[in-house]
Amino acid sequence: MTTSSQFAGIRFFRNTLVLATSFALLSVMTLSGLASAITPSTTAVTSIAVGTQPRGVAVSPDGSSVWVANVGSGTVSRINTATNAVTSIAVGDQPRGIAVSPDGSSVWVANLGIGTVSRINTATNAVTSVAVDNGPIGVAVSPDGSSVWVTNASSGTVSRINTATNIVTSITVGSFPCGVAVSPDGSSVWVGDVGSGTVSRINTATNIVTSITVDSSPYNVAVSPDGSSVWAANLGSGTVSRINTVTNAVTSIAVGDRPNVVAVSPDGSSAWVTNIDSGTVSRINTITNAVTSITVGTDPLGIAVSPDGSSVWVANTVSGTVSRIDTITDIVTSSITVGTEPHDVAVSPDGSSVWVTNKNGGTVSRITFPPQPPANVTATPGNAQATISWTAPTNTGGSPITGYTATASAGGQSCTTTTATSCTISGLTNGTTYDVSVTATNAVGISDPSVIAVTPSSDPVAPAFTG
């Protein structure tokens, strides 16, 4: 068991820096084949009771489950995303950082208060305890799933866990290591050493450490999707350090006051940083390093970029809100009320839900949306009518689709279905071209339309197709 004296450093940084545990946010998953961006103007929030003081949150690669580390209750809550049902799993004392393996077979949790990492088998929920050094706080899994990397804040070390054997190798880094991220090719691990003003680069082939001096109190780190740069948010200096991974050269970029969490967009074009004391998010253009400041709520902490890159989501701790930033305009399009003291935020792999841990509410807020538009729309003209067909959208907005509507313009004739993916619009005029819009509806709202043109005729013709 870790003694109180061993945690004096942790208490100091907790009180002076208001450390947030947002390690699950440091790697944003990108999936191929994503549909177009969801309708942003309408959202619904569902409150889900979990354990005490929920902090870290991670979503499984297939989106079927969400995992929440509850610091105050020594548990992990597993949320079934189809039903919102919660399973409570006992782990170690003060679980903080949490990450899911790339194949979804295991969840790894750093237990700050007891010097262990809990490995959860996602098929059975069985827990294996792996002893590491004192003060484990951040956790990241290698892209191939062969190793797990844990920062031990009290010990100044990183524990490397072989996932095949659970054997641990201890690697000395800088003082008070916290944030950790693995490069996309798995060749290096990057650690923010809060106490020494350095970022430690670990060569995963040799475990050799290169210490890179940055600005004061680097806490969270993120790696660009192409692996060319690493971004460190320096809590003590109001800067972000950009590290060139080829040369280890550092560029210092001024942002807001007390930058905390940094995330990189899936296409690598921008880095996003929450500034606690400024109530802002800094957007950094990765080509020019130019900074745009965007005002959000009070004390922003957790941040995540949607998988399609269309939106950024920010948890505002004091405001009790989540801000949605449109990445095309840099405008905050929504301020969404969630629970008490929201901390960390994650987006499901298909972009259909946003998940927010509310530290002092003992809840997770699930933010859902209207569906995406129906896909693959076709129109078959008939005699004074047209039969419209489509396929269901891949992204339902996190809520089941309750119906579809096809509407002809001009005229307003329409047809509706509940689950069927075709219907026939009657009462049309032969020889007149109509634009037909097809929308999907769920409990949150109505999708944007998919539109197709059709001209009814008494002579049968081949169906028209949307692009």
C-alpha positions as CSV (number, residue, x, y, z in Angstrom):
1,M,0.0,0.0,0.0
2,T,1.3,3.4,-0.9
3,T,1.9,5.7,2.2
4,S,0.7,9.2,2.6
5,S,4.3,10.6,2.5
6,Q,4.7,9.0,-0.9
7,F,1.8,11.0,-2.1
8,A,2.9,14.4,-0.9
9,G,4.1,15.3,-4.4
10,I,0.8,14.2,-5.8
11,R,-1.2,16.3,-3.4
12,F,1.0,19.3,-4.1
13,F,0.4,19.1,-7.8
14,R,-3.3,18.4,-7.3
15,N,-3.7,21.5,-5.2
16,T,-1.6,23.9,-7.3
17,L,-2.2,22.6,-10.8
18,V,-5.7,21.1,-10.6
19,L,-4.6,18.0,-12.5
20,A,-7.2,16.5,-14.7
21,T,-7.0,12.9,-15.8
22,S,-7.9,12.8,-19.4
23,F,-5.6,10.2,-20.8
24,A,-8.3,8.5,-22.8
25,L,-8.6,11.7,-24.7
26,L,-5.0,11.7,-25.9
27,S,-5.6,9.3,-28.8
28,V,-8.6,9.9,-30.9
29,M,-9.5,6.9,-33.0
30,T,-10.2,7.3,-36.8
31,L,-12.4,4.8,-38.6
32,S,-12.7,4.5,-42.4
33,G,-16.0,4.8,-44.1
34,L,-17.5,7.3,-41.8
35,A,-20.7,8.9,-43.0
36,S,-21.2,12.6,-43.3
37,A,-21.2,14.8,-40.2
38,I,-24.2,14.6,-37.9
39,T,-26.7,17.4,-37.6
40,P,-25.2,19.5,-34.8
41,S,-28.1,21.8,-33.9
42,T,-30.1,19.4,-31.8
43,T,-28.8,17.2,-29.0
44,A,-30.3,15.2,-26.1
45,V,-28.6,14.3,-22.8
46,T,-29.1,11.1,-20.9
47,S,-27.7,10.9,-17.3
48,I,-26.3,7.5,-16.3
49,A,-25.4,6.8,-12.7
50,V,-22.0,5.3,-12.2
51,G,-19.5,5.2,-9.3
52,T,-18.2,7.9,-7.0
53,Q,-16.1,10.7,-8.6
54,P,-15.9,9.4,-12.2
55,R,-12.9,10.7,-14.1
56,G,-11.3,8.8,-17.0
57,V,-13.5,7.5,-19.8
58,A,-12.8,5.3,-22.8
59,V,-14.9,3.8,-25.6
60,S,-14.3,0.4,-27.0
61,P,-13.1,0.2,-30.6
62,D,-16.5,-1.2,-31.8
63,G,-18.5,1.3,-29.8
64,S,-20.4,-1.3,-27.9
65,S,-19.2,-0.3,-24.4
66,V,-17.9,2.7,-22.5
67,W,-15.5,2.3,-19.6
68,V,-15.4,4.8,-16.7
69,A,-12.8,5.0,-13.9
70,N,-14.5,6.0,-10.6
71,V,-11.8,7.5,-8.3
72,G,-13.9,7.6,-5.2
73,S,-15.3,4.1,-5.2
74,G,-12.4,2.0,-6.5
75,T,-14.5,0.7,-9.4
76,V,-14.8,0.8,-13.2
77,S,-18.3,1.2,-14.7
78,R,-19.0,-0.7,-17.9
79,I,-21.8,0.9,-19.9
80,N,-23.6,-1.1,-22.6
81,T,-24.1,1.5,-25.3
82,A,-27.2,-0.3,-26.7
83,T,-29.1,-0.1,-23.4
84,N,-27.1,2.3,-21.1
85,A,-27.1,-0.6,-18.6
86,V,-24.2,-0.3,-16.1
87,T,-22.0,-3.1,-14.7
88,S,-19.8,-2.2,-11.7
89,I,-16.4,-3.8,-11.6
90,A,-14.1,-3.6,-8.5
91,V,-10.5,-2.7,-9.3
92,G,-7.9,-1.0,-7.1
93,D,-7.8,2.2,-5.0
94,Q,-8.3,5.5,-6.8
95,P,-8.5,4.3,-10.4
96,R,-7.5,7.2,-12.8
97,G,-6.2,6.6,-16.3
98,I,-8.1,4.1,-18.4
99,A,-7.5,2.7,-21.9
100,V,-9.0,-0.1,-24.1
101,S,-6.8,-2.4,-26.1
102,P,-7.0,-2.0,-29.9
103,D,-8.8,-5.4,-30.3
104,G,-11.2,-4.6,-27.5
105,S,-10.3,-7.7,-25.5
106,S,-9.0,-5.9,-22.4
107,V,-9.3,-2.7,-20.5
108,W,-6.4,-1.3,-18.5
109,V,-6.8,0.9,-15.4
110,A,-4.1,2.7,-13.4
111,N,-4.9,2.6,-9.7
112,L,-3.3,5.7,-8.2
113,G,-3.7,4.8,-4.6
114,I,-2.3,1.3,-4.5
115,G,0.4,1.0,-7.1
116,T,-1.3,-1.5,-9.4
117,V,-2.8,-1.7,-12.8
118,S,-6.1,-3.6,-13.2
119,R,-6.5,-5.6,-16.4
120,I,-10.2,-6.3,-17.2
121,N,-11.1,-9.2,-19.5
122,T,-13.9,-7.7,-21.6
123,A,-15.4,-11.1,-22.3
124,T,-15.9,-12.0,-18.7
125,N,-15.2,-8.8,-16.7
126,A,-12.6,-10.8,-14.7
127,V,-9.9,-8.6,-13.2
128,T,-6.2,-9.3,-13.0
129,S,-4.0,-7.1,-10.8
130,V,-0.5,-6.2,-12.0
131,A,1.9,-4.6,-9.6
132,V,3.7,-1.5,-10.9
133,D,5.5,1.4,-9.1
134,N,4.0,4.1,-6.8
135,G,1.4,6.5,-8.0
136,P,0.3,5.0,-11.4
137,I,-1.9,7.6,-13.1
138,G,-1.6,7.6,-17.0
139,V,-2.0,4.5,-19.2
140,A,-1.7,3.9,-22.9
141,V,-1.8,0.8,-25.1
142,S,0.5,0.2,-28.0
143,P,-1.1,0.1,-31.5
144,D,-0.5,-3.6,-31.8
145,G,-1.7,-4.3,-28.3
146,S,1.6,-6.0,-27.2
147,S,2.4,-3.6,-24.5
148,V,0.8,-1.2,-22.0
149,W,2.6,1.9,-20.7
150,V,1.9,3.3,-17.3
151,T,3.2,6.6,-15.8
152,N,4.0,6.3,-12.1
153,A,3.9,9.9,-10.8
154,S,5.4,9.2,-7.3
155,S,8.2,7.0,-8.6
156,G,9.5,8.9,-11.6
157,T,9.1,5.8,-13.7
158,V,7.1,4.3,-16.5
159,S,6.0,0.6,-16.2
160,R,6.0,-1.4,-19.5
161,I,3.6,-4.3,-19.2
162,N,4.0,-7.2,-21.7
163,T,0.3,-8.0,-22.4
164,A,1.1,-11.7,-23.3
165,T,2.7,-12.4,-19.9
166,N,1.8,-9.4,-17.6
167,I,5.6,-9.1,-16.9
168,V,6.6,-5.5,-15.9
169,T,9.7,-3.6,-16.9
170,S,10.4,-0.4,-14.9
171,I,11.9,2.5,-16.9
172,T,13.2,5.7,-15.2
173,V,12.0,8.9,-16.7
174,G,11.7,12.5,-15.4
175,S,10.1,13.8,-12.2
176,F,6.4,13.3,-11.7
177,P,5.5,11.7,-15.0
178,C,1.8,12.0,-15.9
179,G,0.6,12.0,-19.5
180,V,1.6,9.2,-21.8
181,A,1.1,8.5,-25.5
182,V,2.4,5.9,-28.0
183,S,3.4,6.8,-31.5
184,P,1.2,5.4,-34.3
185,D,3.9,3.0,-35.5
186,G,4.6,1.9,-31.9
187,S,8.3,2.8,-32.1
188,S,8.3,5.4,-29.3
189,V,6.4,6.3,-26.1
190,W,6.2,9.9,-25.0
191,V,5.8,11.0,-21.4
192,G,5.1,14.4,-19.9
193,D,7.3,14.9,-16.8
194,V,5.5,17.6,-14.9
195,G,8.1,18.0,-12.2
196,S,11.2,18.3,-14.4
197,G,9.9,20.3,-17.4
198,T,10.8,17.5,-19.8
199,V,9.2,15.1,-22.1
200,S,10.7,11.6,-22.0
201,R,11.0,9.7,-25.3
202,I,11.2,6.0,-24.8
203,N,12.6,3.8,-27.7
204,T,10.3,0.8,-27.5
205,A,12.9,-1.5,-29.1
206,T,15.5,-0.8,-26.5
207,N,13.7,1.0,-23.6
208,I,16.3,3.8,-23.9
209,V,15.1,7.2,-22.7
210,T,15.9,10.5,-24.4
211,S,15.0,13.5,-22.2
212,I,13.7,16.6,-24.1
213,T,13.6,19.9,-22.3
214,V,10.3,21.8,-22.9
215,D,8.5,24.5,-20.8
216,S,7.2,24.4,-17.3
217,S,5.0,21.5,-16.1
218,P,4.2,19.5,-19.2
219,Y,1.3,17.4,-18.3
220,N,-0.6,15.9,-21.2
221,V,1.0,14.8,-24.5
222,A,-0.4,13.8,-27.8
223,V,1.1,12.4,-31.0
224,S,0.1,13.5,-34.5
225,P,-1.6,10.8,-36.6
226,D,1.4,10.6,-38.9
227,G,3.8,10.5,-36.0
228,S,5.8,13.5,-37.2
229,S,5.1,15.7,-34.1
230,V,4.4,15.4,-30.4
231,W,2.4,18.1,-28.6
232,A,2.9,18.8,-24.8
233,A,0.6,21.1,-22.9
234,N,2.7,23.0,-20.3
235,L,0.5,23.8,-17.3
236,G,3.0,26.2,-15.7
237,S,4.0,28.3,-18.7
238,G,0.9,29.0,-20.9
239,T,2.5,27.2,-23.8
240,V,2.4,24.1,-25.9
241,S,5.6,22.5,-26.9
242,R,5.8,21.0,-30.4
243,I,8.4,18.3,-30.8
244,N,9.7,17.3,-34.2
245,T,10.0,13.5,-33.8
246,V,12.8,13.3,-36.4
247,T,15.2,15.8,-34.7
248,N,13.6,16.2,-31.2
249,A,13.7,19.9,-31.9
250,V,11.2,21.9,-29.8
251,T,9.0,24.8,-30.8
252,S,7.2,26.8,-28.1
253,I,3.8,28.1,-28.9
254,A,2.0,30.5,-26.6
255,V,-1.7,29.6,-25.9
256,G,-3.9,30.4,-22.9
257,D,-3.4,30.3,-19.1
258,R,-2.7,26.8,-17.7
259,P,-3.1,24.6,-20.7
260,N,-4.1,21.1,-19.7
261,V,-5.3,18.6,-22.3
262,V,-4.2,18.5,-25.9
263,A,-5.7,16.5,-28.8
264,V,-4.8,16.4,-32.5
265,S,-7.4,16.2,-35.2
266,P,-7.7,12.9,-37.2
267,D,-6.2,14.5,-40.3
268,G,-3.4,16.1,-38.4
269,S,-4.2,19.7,-39.5
270,S,-4.9,21.1,-36.1
271,A,-4.0,20.6,-32.4
272,W,-6.6,21.6,-29.8
273,V,-5.7,22.7,-26.2
274,T,-7.9,23.5,-23.2
275,N,-6.7,26.5,-21.1
276,I,-8.1,26.1,-17.6
277,D,-7.7,29.7,-16.3
278,S,-8.6,31.5,-19.6
279,G,-11.9,29.7,-20.3
280,T,-10.7,29.1,-23.8
281,V,-9.6,26.5,-26.3
282,S,-6.6,27.2,-28.4
283,R,-6.6,25.8,-32.0
284,I,-3.1,25.5,-33.4
285,N,-2.7,25.3,-37.2
286,T,-0.1,22.5,-37.6
287,I,1.2,24.0,-40.8
288,T,1.9,27.5,-39.5
289,N,1.7,27.1,-35.7
290,A,-0.8,30.0,-35.8
291,V,-3.2,30.0,-32.8
292,T,-6.9,30.8,-32.7
293,S,-8.4,31.4,-29.3
294,I,-12.0,30.2,-28.8
295,T,-14.0,31.2,-25.7
296,V,-15.9,28.2,-24.1
297,G,-17.1,27.7,-20.5
298,T,-15.4,28.2,-17.2
299,D,-12.4,25.9,-16.4
300,P,-12.3,23.8,-19.5
301,L,-10.5,20.5,-18.9
302,G,-11.3,17.4,-21.1
303,I,-11.3,17.7,-24.9
304,A,-12.0,15.3,-27.8
305,V,-12.2,15.6,-31.6
306,S,-14.9,13.8,-33.4
307,P,-13.7,10.9,-35.7
308,D,-14.7,12.8,-38.8
309,G,-13.0,16.0,-37.6
310,S,-16.1,18.1,-37.9
311,S,-16.5,19.0,-34.2
312,V,-14.5,19.4,-31.0
313,W,-16.1,18.7,-27.6
314,V,-15.0,20.4,-24.4
315,A,-15.9,19.7,-20.8
316,N,-16.2,22.9,-18.8
317,T,-15.8,21.9,-15.1
318,V,-17.2,24.9,-13.3
319,S,-19.9,25.7,-15.8
320,G,-21.3,22.2,-15.8
321,T,-21.5,22.3,-19.6
322,V,-20.0,20.8,-22.7
323,S,-19.1,23.1,-25.6
324,R,-19.3,21.9,-29.2
325,I,-17.0,23.7,-31.6
326,D,-17.6,23.6,-35.3
327,T,-14.2,23.1,-36.8
328,I,-15.1,24.8,-40.1
329,T,-16.0,28.1,-38.5
330,D,-14.4,27.8,-35.0
331,I,-17.8,28.9,-33.6
332,V,-19.2,27.3,-30.4
333,T,-22.5,26.0,-31.8
334,S,-23.8,24.4,-28.6
335,S,-23.4,24.8,-24.9
336,I,-24.9,21.7,-23.5
337,T,-25.8,21.3,-19.8
338,V,-24.5,18.1,-18.3
339,G,-23.8,17.0,-14.8
340,T,-21.8,18.5,-11.9
341,E,-18.2,19.2,-12.6
342,P,-17.7,17.5,-16.0
343,H,-14.1,16.4,-16.4
344,D,-13.3,14.0,-19.2
345,V,-14.9,13.6,-22.6
346,A,-14.8,10.9,-25.3
347,V,-16.6,10.4,-28.7
348,S,-17.8,7.1,-29.9
349,P,-15.8,5.7,-32.9
350,D,-18.8,6.3,-35.3
351,G,-19.4,9.8,-33.9
352,S,-22.9,8.9,-32.7
353,S,-22.5,9.7,-29.0
354,V,-20.4,11.9,-26.8
355,W,-19.6,10.7,-23.3
356,V,-18.8,13.0,-20.4
357,T,-17.8,12.0,-16.8
358,N,-19.2,14.3,-14.1
359,K,-16.9,14.1,-11.2
360,N,-19.1,15.5,-8.4
361,G,-22.3,14.1,-9.8
362,G,-21.4,10.4,-9.9
363,T,-22.8,10.3,-13.4
364,V,-21.9,10.0,-17.0
365,S,-23.7,12.2,-19.5
366,R,-24.4,10.7,-22.9
367,I,-25.0,13.3,-25.6
368,T,-26.9,12.0,-28.7
369,F,-28.0,13.5,-31.9
370,P,-30.5,13.2,-34.8
371,P,-29.5,10.5,-37.3
372,Q,-27.4,11.0,-40.3
373,P,-29.3,11.2,-43.6
374,P,-30.5,8.0,-45.3
375,A,-28.0,6.7,-47.8
376,N,-28.1,5.3,-51.4
377,V,-31.5,6.9,-52.3
378,T,-33.1,5.8,-55.5
379,A,-36.3,7.0,-57.2
380,T,-38.4,4.9,-59.6
381,P,-40.9,7.0,-61.5
382,G,-44.4,5.6,-62.2
383,N,-47.7,6.8,-63.5
384,A,-48.5,9.9,-61.3
385,Q,-46.3,8.5,-58.6
386,A,-42.7,7.6,-57.6
387,T,-41.3,4.8,-55.4
388,I,-38.4,6.0,-53.3
389,S,-35.9,3.6,-51.8
390,W,-32.9,4.1,-49.5
391,T,-30.7,2.4,-47.0
392,A,-30.6,3.1,-43.3
393,P,-27.9,5.5,-42.1
394,T,-24.8,3.9,-40.5
395,N,-24.9,6.5,-37.7
396,T,-28.3,6.7,-36.0
397,G,-27.2,9.5,-33.7
398,G,-27.0,7.2,-30.7
399,S,-30.8,6.7,-30.6
400,P,-32.8,4.2,-32.6
401,I,-34.5,5.4,-35.8
402,T,-38.3,5.7,-35.3
403,G,-39.3,6.5,-38.9
404,Y,-38.6,7.8,-42.3
405,T,-40.3,10.5,-44.5
406,A,-40.0,11.1,-48.2
407,T,-41.4,14.5,-49.4
408,A,-41.8,15.8,-52.9
409,S,-41.2,19.5,-53.7
410,A,-43.0,21.4,-55.0
411,G,-46.4,20.1,-53.9
412,G,-45.6,18.6,-50.5
413,Q,-46.9,15.1,-51.3
414,S,-45.2,12.6,-49.0
415,C,-45.0,9.0,-47.7
416,T,-43.8,7.7,-44.4
417,T,-42.5,4.4,-43.0
418,T,-41.5,3.2,-39.5
419,T,-38.8,0.7,-40.3
420,A,-39.2,-0.1,-44.1
421,T,-36.7,1.6,-46.4
422,S,-39.0,2.4,-49.3
423,C,-42.4,4.0,-49.9
424,T,-44.4,5.4,-52.7
425,I,-45.5,9.0,-53.2
426,S,-48.8,9.3,-55.0
427,G,-50.7,12.3,-56.4
428,L,-47.9,13.5,-58.6
429,T,-48.2,15.1,-62.1
430,N,-46.7,13.2,-65.0
431,G,-44.0,15.1,-66.8
432,T,-43.2,17.3,-63.8
433,T,-39.8,17.0,-62.1
434,Y,-39.9,16.8,-58.4
435,D,-37.1,17.1,-55.8
436,V,-37.7,14.4,-53.2
437,S,-36.1,14.7,-49.8
438,V,-35.7,11.7,-47.6
439,T,-35.2,12.1,-43.8
440,A,-34.7,9.8,-40.8
441,T,-36.1,10.5,-37.4
442,N,-35.1,9.4,-33.9
443,A,-36.1,10.5,-30.4
444,V,-33.7,13.4,-30.7
445,G,-34.8,14.9,-34.0
446,I,-34.8,14.7,-37.8
447,S,-31.8,14.2,-40.0
448,D,-30.6,16.4,-42.8
449,P,-32.3,15.3,-46.0
450,S,-31.0,13.2,-48.9
451,V,-32.4,14.7,-52.1
452,I,-33.1,13.1,-55.4
453,A,-35.0,14.3,-58.6
454,V,-37.7,12.2,-60.2
455,T,-40.1,12.8,-63.1
456,P,-43.3,10.7,-63.0
457,S,-44.5,9.3,-66.3
458,S,-47.0,6.8,-67.7
459,D,-44.2,5.2,-69.6
460,P,-41.9,3.0,-67.3
461,V,-38.2,4.1,-67.2
462,A,-35.1,3.0,-65.3
463,P,-34.8,4.3,-61.7
464,A,-32.7,7.4,-61.0
465,F,-29.9,7.2,-58.4
466,T,-28.4,9.7,-56.0
467,G,-24.7,10.3,-56.1
